[in-house]
Amino acid sequence: MKNELHMLHSVTDTICNSFFITTEDGRLIAVDGGFAAETDHFLTYLRALTGAEAPHIDLWILTHPHDDHVNVFLELMAHRPEALTVDRICLNFPSKEYLAAEDESAAGTMEAFYRVLPRAADKVRVVCGGDELRAGAARIRFLHSQDYAIRQNRCNNSSLVFRLDLGGRSVLFTGDCGEEAGEKILRLWGESGILRCDVCQMAHHGQNGCGRAFYEAVAPKICLWPTPSWLWTNRDGRGPYRTLETRGWMEALGVSEHYVSKDGTHVLAL
């Protein structure tokens, strides 16, 4: 395998966060996965990538418990646990009670997670901002995890935000990080330089996520947009989404290289 990042498109043209990172020393990292409807595509791609009928994932990072991020994992653990093997699963999910105060759907996803947890509990590692780990040649530094002091946009703001360094390139993964968590990250890490990365996954599918100051600190050369066609255009300018605003920020920052999942699966050399 090569040092590569794979951003999968959604087979149903919906919001979906699904990434694989491969390393030249043979390790494979997965990030999220998408809605349950993406499971077959996730597995088919993974099998082709590894050449194995039952692929092995060295590290699976689940950013937060929203259906469009974790339901592939839940589907596999609940109904197809023999389809693949996993060494480590990194997460830091808030409690069902914390989520239920604002987001009943996310609270329901936590119930589903609790049901499958016994099948994977020995693999799970709870990570926090400041933690660091390795997966072969890849270095991963976590900058943010769930924070009960944040009372707005609770599930999205609980997203794991982390920097991955591999092959001389840096990638910032933001999950669905919202403005409040983004501001906290800036306060904690803004002056350290660790936020400045070559590649940035755009938060919350590119709209209503981190604020402009956050992206200014990242100053990416390449943007990854896990964004379907209807969200990319804000339903041809008639929808309630802020994607066009975020696109304007990145244009003002001089970013000219964009990978958008609406256009298919993208592979980026690292």
N, C-alpha and C positions, 0 to 999 in steps of 0.2 A: 504494500500500500504506500501511497504518497501522503505528504502533508497537504491535506485538502479539507475544505469546508463545503458541505453539500446542504443547500437550502431547498427543501422539497416544496413543490407546489401543492395546492389543495385540489383533490380530484373532484370536489363539489363546488369549486370557486367560492369558498367561504373563508372566514378568518381561520388561520391555522399557524401554529408555531411548531416547526419540525426541522431539526438540523442534525446532521451527522458530521463529526470531525474525525478524520483518519490521520494517523501519524506514520512516518516512515519506518518506525520501529514496531509497527504492527498493532498498535492500540486503536480502539474505536470508542468514541464518545458520542452519546446521543443527548440531545437537548429537547425536552418536551416531546411532541409527537402529533398532537392534534385531536380533533373529534374522533369518536369511535368509527365513523364512516371512513376514516383515513387508514384504518388498521391494515387492510390488505395491501394497500399501496406502500405503507411503511415497511411491511414485511417483505414484499416483493423487491423493493429497492434495496433493502438491507441484505437480502440473499444474493442479489446480483453484485453488490458491493464487496461482500466477503467471500463469495463463492461457496457458501455453506448453506445446507438446507435448514439447519438449526443454528443461526448466527450467534456469535458471542459479543456482548457489549461489555467493555471494560468499566465504563462509567456512564451512568444515566443521570443527568441533572434535570430535575423537575422544578420549574421556576415558581409556580404557584397553582393552587387548586381551582382553576377554571377549566371548563369542559374542553375548550379548544386548545388546551395545552396538555392535559393529563389523561384524557379519556382513552387514547391509544394504550397507554400504560395500564390503565384499569381494565380495559377489555382483554389485554393479553394475560394479565395476572389472574383475572376471574375465569376466563374461558379457554385460554390457549397457553397455559404456563410452560408447556413443553416446546413451544415454537422457537424459543431462544433461551440463552443463558445470560446472566448478568452478574458481574463481580460486585459493583458498588452502586448504590442509588443515593444521590445527594439531594436533600430537600430541607425546607424549614417551613412547614405549613402552620398557619395559625389555628386556633381552636375553632370547632364548629360554632360554639356560642358567640365568639367574637364576630364571626362572619354573619351569623344569622341576624344580628342587629341591623344589617344593611342589605345582605345579599343571600336570599334563601336558596338560590340556585347553587352558589358556592358552598353553602352549608350542606346541601344535599350531596354535592360532590365529595365533601369530607366524609359523609356517611359511607359512600361507596369505597372511599379509600380505606376507612377503618375495616370494612369487610374483607378486603384483599390483603391487608397488612400482614396477617399471620403467614402468608405465603412468601413474603419477602422481607420480613422483619430483620433477619440476620444479615441482610445486605444493606440496610438503610443506615445512613450516616446523616445526622442533623448538623448542618453547617451554619455558621454565623458570619456576619461582616468581620473581616480581619483574618478569617481562616484561609489557609493555602494548602493546596494538594497538587500532586503530580499524577499524570496518566501517561506513562512512558515519557516521550520528549515534550509533552504538553505541560505547561505550568498554568495553574488556575488560581486566581486570587479573588475571593469573594469580598465585595465592597458593601453589600447591603443584604439584610434578611428581614423577615417580618418584625414589625415594631408596634406593639399594642398602644403606644402613645399616639400613633397616627389614627385619627378617628374618621377620616374621609377616604372614600374610594378604597375600602379596606383590603379587599382581596388583591386588586392590582398593585397597591402599594406594598403588599407583602412579598412581591416578586424578588427572587434572588437576582442580584445584579453582580456580574463577575467579569473579570478580564482574563482572557486566554492568550497566552504567548506560545507561539509555535513557529519554527522555521524562520525566525527573524521578523515575523509579523505579529501584530497585536489585534485582538478582536474583543469588543465590548458587547456583552449580551445583557439586555435590559428587561427581558420578559415583557410584562405589561406595566412596568414602573410608571407611577403617576407623578404629577407635579410636586406633591408634598414630599414623597420619598426622594425624588430627584434633587430637591432643594437640600434635604438632609445630606445626601451624598456629596453635594457640592461643599457643604460646610465642613464635612469630615475629611474629604479627599481632594478638594479642589486645588489646594496649593501644593499638593504632593507631586503632581504631574502624572499620577497613575491613571487618571481618566483619559489622558490623551492617547488615542488609539488609531491605528490605520483604518480599521473597519468597525462600523457600528451597526448593530441590529436596532432598527428604529422601534422605540417603545410603543406598546399598545397598537401594533400594526400600522404605526405611522401617524396616529392622530390621537389627540387628547391624552397624551402620555407625558413624558418629560418636557420641560419648558425650553425655550430657546437658549437661555444661559447655560443649561446643561450641555446642549449640543455644541455650543461655542467652546466649552471646556474640553470636550472630546476632540473637536476639530478633525473629524475623520476625512480620509481621502475617498473612502468607499462606503456607501450606505446599503444595508440589507433591509429590504422591505418585505415582511411576511404579510403581504397585502393583496386581497383579491381585486378583480377588475372594478367592481362597483364601489369599493372603498377608495381605490386609487384616484378615481375621478369625483368622489363625493356624489355619486349617482348623477354624473354629468353636471355637477355644480348645483344640484337641486336638493341635496341631502343635508342632514344635520351634522355631518362629520367635519373634522378640522384637518383632513389630509392635505388639502391645497395650501393651507397656512404652513404646515410643517414642510411641505415641498418648497415653499417660498423661502423658509429659513435656510434650507440646505443650499438652495441656489445662491442666496446672499453670502453664504460661507464659502462659496466657490467649489462645492462638490459637484463633479461632473460624471462620476461613475456610480451608477445605481443598478442594483439587482432586485427585481420585483417578482414576487412569486406568481403573480397573475400571468407572467410570460412563460412559466414552466419552471422546472427544476434547474437550479444554477449550481455550478461547481467552481469554487475559487481556490486557486493554488495558494498555499501558505508557506 
